[in-house]
Amino acid sequence: LITVLQSPPEGIFASLLVLTLKKVLAIYVFLFVGLCPIFPLAAQNSIALDDSFSGINLIEIGQYYTAQNLVSHLQYIQSLENNQFSPLHETDGSFLPSGEIWVKLPLKNTSSQNKDFMIEVREVRVNELRFFSKSGTQWDSTAITGDYHPFNSREIYHPSFLYSFSIEAQQSIEVYICYRKIGETITLNTELWEAQHF
């Protein structure tokens, strides 16, 4: 391609070929040089939750990381870098059994009021499940739940697995969900709701 552009052949068809190759090269440079730096920045931005927000599927907004070992503890979460997570929308939400799936949600309440939110995990055959949240330097976590654990061990009695949390006005937090499914495919059928719309 570079050789053709530096020493273009003569004739009408040759000129068309050179023009086409120049366009292809320009598109390549735009896509792979111009856009690539944008995506890591976008992946780290918080998801804005304003007054119009009611609910959304995590496939549309979440980021995921697949851990080959069963390592659901706080120190492991803290060691993960942003670039180790990939956008969930690049998947169909189904994962082969491979240890644990971590989902990260960077959220910001952009409204002028404190708001309550709910995460609903509808995949009831998750073997083990745990929620973590980080606000500033403060971490919070739930007990481990899932279908390996009795129903009365759930913090909220409901057919789905639920996690409730609050975000103050203009505050940002990060929520992490650790899914564990052994020996079977797992589907991340999970919704984020504003609590009043759940």
Disulfide bonds with the S-S distance in Angstrom:
none
